[in-house]
Amino acid sequence: MLAPHGETLDPQHVLSAWIQFYLAVRVQGGSEHTRRAKESDLQKFLRFFVDQLGTERVDFWTPSMSKAFLKWLHTAPRREVGAAERRKGEGDRPLAATSVNRILATLRHFGGWLHGQRPLPTGHPFEGVKNLAIDEPAWNGLTVREVTRLKIACEQRLALCTRADQNALLETAVFYCLLFTGLRESELAALNVGQYHHRGFHQVKRKGSKISGKVSVPAEAKAWLDRYLESREGELADQEPLFVTRYSNRIARKDIYRIARRICDQANATGDGIRLTPHMLRHTFLKRVANKHGVHVAQEISGNISMREIFRYTKPSQEEKDRLAVILF
């Protein structure tokens, strides 16, 4: 336990010990992806804390330390912060404001929990610490034309992909299920065969601790999902994963991202320039629900999104705003 002048600290005074306790009692039980993300955020702060103070003594965590960490996140190169670099040269750029605020959200929650468990002498460590102001993010869904082109791409892959290591029927079923249910990719990957019955997915574990009793699967998605399940060998037990890889392992989030990329590449074979991620299908679904049935219905079936957040999913696209400006007067 690191302390100034070589002193030994009791674990209740050590920041890293509280981080591990927090992860065990407040994060355990969620998705592995969420746990890894939160652990990474907290480890970034721990490294910064120790680098600045030369100690893990938790009583030194004051609002000034939180503000210093915020400034560092906002100005330090991504490589120094420890963020992933997806393209050449990105390691020299600072984190986006949205990424900084996400890390702060993890730390703010941890700080409030810690202060409740073991009151800090200077009070809540995020007192007066504000998030970075950011522009409202653009809607991240698909147009009607793009959805049609991606559906065509699925059909083309069904005709073209005949090798043993290819499964275009799996790809198509995943695409349609995401598009027509609005589930997150992690929620879809976690489903078992026994949860699919009576035209829907039942007892679906959503982000956080919420359980949705039923998520309806419309006819178009149901048709592809039924075809995919019928293609699986043997009688499927209720506890088997709904979607599996060619090695019969449960499909993972990274597999769903690869499926989206393959479908997108097929759609762009003619130079269309379409972008596709699994989360874009969720944006598209919730926007269409909001347009037809209202924002409150979209919020209700979204899982656990707050009313404030649902507007980010259902806001008008730039195309819709441009069209409205033309016909306004």
C-alpha positions in Angstrom: 0.0 0.0 0.0 1.8 3.1 -1.2 2.2 6.0 1.3 4.5 8.9 1.7 7.7 8.4 3.7 7.4 4.6 3.5 4.5 4.3 6.0 2.2 1.4 5.8 -1.5 2.2 5.2 -4.5 0.3 6.5 -6.6 -0.9 3.5 -9.5 1.4 4.5 -7.2 4.4 3.7 -6.0 3.0 0.3 -7.6 4.2 -2.9 -6.8 1.0 -4.9 -8.5 -1.2 -2.2 -11.6 0.9 -2.4 -11.6 0.6 -6.2 -11.5 -3.2 -6.0 -14.2 -3.2 -3.3 -16.4 -1.0 -5.5 -15.9 -3.2 -8.6 -16.8 -6.2 -6.5 -20.0 -4.9 -4.9 -21.4 -2.3 -7.3 -20.2 -3.5 -10.8 -20.1 -7.2 -10.4 -23.1 -8.9 -12.1 -23.2 -6.6 -15.0 -21.8 -7.3 -18.4 -18.1 -8.1 -18.7 -17.8 -5.2 -21.2 -19.2 -2.7 -18.6 -16.9 -4.1 -15.9 -13.8 -3.8 -18.0 -14.7 -0.2 -19.1 -15.3 0.9 -15.5 -12.2 -0.8 -14.2 -10.2 0.9 -17.0 -11.6 4.3 -16.1 -10.8 3.9 -12.4 -7.3 2.6 -13.1 -6.6 5.7 -15.2 -7.5 7.9 -12.2 -5.5 5.7 -9.8 -2.4 6.0 -12.0 -2.8 9.8 -12.2 -3.5 10.1 -8.4 -0.3 8.2 -7.5 1.8 10.0 -10.1 0.7 13.4 -8.8 0.9 12.6 -5.0 3.2 9.6 -4.6 0.6 7.9 -2.4 -2.6 6.0 -2.5 -4.0 7.7 0.7 -7.6 8.2 -0.1 -8.0 11.3 2.1 -6.0 13.2 -0.4 -8.8 12.9 -3.0 -10.3 16.4 -3.0 -12.3 18.4 -5.6 -9.0 19.9 -6.7 -7.6 16.5 -7.6 -10.8 15.7 -9.6 -10.4 19.0 -11.5 -6.7 18.2 -12.2 -7.7 14.8 -13.5 -10.3 16.4 -15.7 -7.8 18.8 -17.2 -5.3 16.0 -17.8 -7.9 13.8 -19.6 -8.9 16.8 -21.8 -5.4 17.8 -22.8 -3.1 14.8 -22.6 -2.5 12.7 -25.7 -4.6 9.5 -26.0 -1.4 7.4 -25.8 -0.5 9.0 -22.5 -4.0 8.5 -21.1 -4.0 4.8 -22.1 -6.8 5.0 -24.7 -7.0 2.7 -27.7 -5.7 4.1 -30.9 -7.7 3.0 -33.9 -5.9 4.9 -36.7 -2.4 6.0 -37.3 -1.6 9.3 -35.5 -4.6 9.2 -33.2 -2.4 8.5 -30.2 -1.1 12.1 -30.4 -4.7 13.6 -30.1 -6.5 14.2 -26.8 -9.7 12.3 -26.0 -13.0 13.5 -27.3 -15.1 15.5 -24.8 -17.7 12.7 -24.9 -15.1 10.2 -23.8 -13.8 12.4 -21.1 -17.4 12.9 -19.7 -18.0 9.2 -19.8 -14.8 8.5 -17.7 -15.9 11.3 -15.3 -19.3 9.7 -14.9 -17.7 6.5 -13.7 -15.4 8.4 -11.3 -18.2 10.6 -10.0 -20.3 7.6 -9.2 -17.4 5.9 -7.5 -16.5 9.1 -5.6 -20.1 9.5 -4.3 -20.2 5.8 -3.2 -16.9 6.0 -1.5 -17.8 9.2 0.4 -21.0 7.5 1.5 -19.0 4.4 2.8 -16.1 6.3 4.3 -16.7 10.1 4.5 -13.7 12.0 3.1 -12.5 14.9 5.3 -12.9 17.5 2.5 -16.3 16.3 1.4 -17.6 14.9 -1.9 -14.5 14.7 -4.2 -16.6 16.0 -7.2 -18.1 19.0 -5.5 -18.1 21.8 -8.0 -16.6 19.6 -10.8 -18.5 20.0 -14.0 -18.5 18.0 -17.2 -17.0 19.4 -20.4 -19.6 21.3 -22.4 -20.1 19.5 -25.7 -22.3 20.1 -28.8 -25.4 17.9 -29.0 -24.3 14.8 -30.9 -25.8 14.2 -34.3 -28.4 11.5 -34.8 -26.6 8.2 -35.6 -29.2 6.2 -37.4 -29.9 5.1 -41.0 -32.1 6.5 -43.7 -34.8 4.5 -45.4 -32.6 4.1 -48.5 -29.7 2.9 -46.4 -31.8 0.3 -44.6 -33.1 -1.0 -48.0 -29.5 -1.2 -49.4 -28.3 -3.1 -46.3 -31.3 -5.5 -46.6 -30.2 -6.1 -50.2 -26.7 -6.7 -49.1 -27.9 -9.4 -46.7 -29.7 -11.1 -49.6 -26.6 -10.8 -51.8 -24.4 -12.4 -49.1 -26.9 -15.3 -48.8 -26.4 -16.0 -52.5 -22.6 -15.4 -52.6 -21.3 -16.8 -49.3 -21.2 -20.6 -49.6 -18.0 -21.5 -47.9 -18.0 -23.6 -44.8 -16.5 -20.7 -42.8 -19.3 -18.3 -43.8 -22.8 -18.1 -42.4 -24.7 -15.4 -44.1 -28.0 -16.7 -42.6 -26.6 -16.0 -39.1 -25.5 -12.5 -40.3 -28.9 -11.8 -41.7 -30.8 -13.0 -38.6 -28.6 -10.9 -36.4 -29.0 -7.8 -38.6 -32.8 -8.1 -38.7 -33.1 -8.8 -34.9 -31.1 -5.7 -34.1 -33.0 -3.5 -36.6 -36.5 -4.7 -35.5 -36.0 -4.9 -31.7 -33.6 -2.1 -30.9 -31.6 -4.4 -28.6 -28.0 -3.6 -27.8 -25.6 -6.0 -29.3 -24.6 -7.3 -25.8 -28.3 -7.9 -25.0 -28.9 -9.9 -28.2 -25.7 -11.9 -27.7 -26.7 -12.9 -24.2 -30.1 -14.5 -25.2 -30.7 -18.2 -25.0 -32.9 -20.4 -27.2 -35.5 -20.8 -24.5 -36.1 -17.0 -24.2 -37.4 -16.9 -27.8 -41.1 -17.9 -28.0 -44.6 -16.4 -28.6 -43.2 -13.9 -31.1 -40.7 -12.3 -28.8 -37.7 -12.5 -26.5 -38.6 -13.0 -22.9 -37.0 -12.0 -19.6 -34.3 -10.0 -21.5 -31.5 -8.7 -19.3 -31.0 -5.0 -20.3 -28.2 -2.6 -19.5 -27.9 -2.2 -15.7 -30.2 -4.3 -13.7 -33.4 -4.0 -15.6 -35.3 -7.0 -17.0 -37.7 -6.6 -19.9 -40.5 -9.2 -19.7 -40.9 -9.3 -23.4 -39.3 -7.7 -26.4 -41.5 -8.3 -29.5 -39.9 -9.7 -32.6 -41.8 -8.5 -35.7 -42.7 -10.9 -38.5 -39.9 -9.9 -40.9 -37.2 -10.5 -38.2 -39.0 -13.6 -36.9 -38.9 -15.1 -40.4 -35.1 -14.8 -40.7 -34.5 -15.9 -37.1 -36.7 -19.0 -37.6 -34.7 -19.9 -40.8 -31.4 -19.5 -38.9 -32.6 -21.7 -36.0 -33.9 -24.4 -38.3 -30.5 -24.5 -40.0 -28.8 -25.4 -36.7 -28.2 -29.2 -36.3 -30.2 -31.2 -33.9 -32.9 -30.2 -31.4 -31.9 -27.1 -29.5 -32.1 -27.0 -25.8 -33.5 -24.0 -24.0 -30.2 -23.1 -22.3 -28.3 -23.1 -25.6 -27.2 -19.6 -26.9 -29.6 -18.2 -29.4 -26.8 -17.2 -31.8 -23.5 -19.2 -32.0 -20.3 -19.1 -34.0 -19.2 -21.8 -36.4 -17.5 -23.4 -33.4 -20.8 -23.5 -31.5 -19.7 -20.9 -29.0 -22.0 -18.1 -27.9 -21.7 -15.1 -30.3 -19.8 -12.2 -28.8 -20.1 -8.4 -29.2 -17.0 -8.4 -31.4 -18.6 -11.0 -33.7 -21.6 -8.8 -34.1 -19.4 -5.8 -35.0 -17.7 -8.0 -37.6 -21.1 -9.1 -39.0 -22.1 -5.4 -39.4 -18.8 -4.7 -41.1 -19.3 -7.5 -43.6 -22.8 -6.5 -44.5 -21.7 -2.9 -44.8 -18.8 -3.9 -47.1 -21.2 -5.8 -49.3 -23.6 -2.8 -49.5 -20.6 -0.5 -50.4 -19.4 -2.8 -53.2 -21.2 -0.4 -55.6 -19.7 2.7 -53.9 -22.7 3.7 -51.8 -20.6 5.0 -48.8 -22.9 3.6 -46.1 -21.7 3.3 -42.5 -23.0 0.6 -40.2 -22.4 -0.3 -36.6 -24.8 -2.4 -34.4 -25.7 0.7 -32.3 -26.8 2.6 -35.5 -29.5 -0.1 -35.8 -30.7 0.7 -32.3 -30.8 4.5 -33.2 -32.8 3.6 -36.3 -35.3 1.5 -34.5 -36.0 4.0 -31.7 -36.3 6.9 -34.1 -39.0 5.0 -36.1 -40.9 4.0 -33.0 -40.8 7.7 -31.8 -42.0 8.9 -35.2 -44.9 6.5 -35.3 -45.9 6.2 -31.6 -44.2 9.1 -29.8 -41.1 9.6 -27.7 -42.7 8.1 -24.5 -43.3 4.8 -26.2 -39.7 4.8 -27.6 -38.4 5.5 -24.1 -40.6 2.7 -22.6 -39.3 0.0 -24.9 -35.7 1.2 -25.1 -34.5 -0.7 -22.0 -33.3 1.7 -19.4 -32.8 5.0 -21.2 -33.9 8.1 -19.4 -36.3 10.5 -21.0 -33.5 13.0 -21.4 -31.3 10.4 -23.2 -34.1 9.2 -25.5 -34.1 12.6 -27.3 -30.5 11.8 -28.5 -31.8 8.7 -30.2 -34.9 10.3 -31.7 -33.7 13.8 -32.7 -34.4 14.8 -36.3 -31.6 13.9 -38.8 -29.9 16.6 -40.8 -31.9 15.4 -43.8 -35.2 15.9 -41.9 -34.1 19.4 -40.7 -33.1 20.4 -44.2 -36.5 19.2 -45.6 -38.4 21.0 -42.8 -36.6 24.3 -43.5 -37.7 24.1 -47.2 -41.4 23.6 -46.5 -41.6 25.8 -43.4 -43.1 28.8 -45.1 
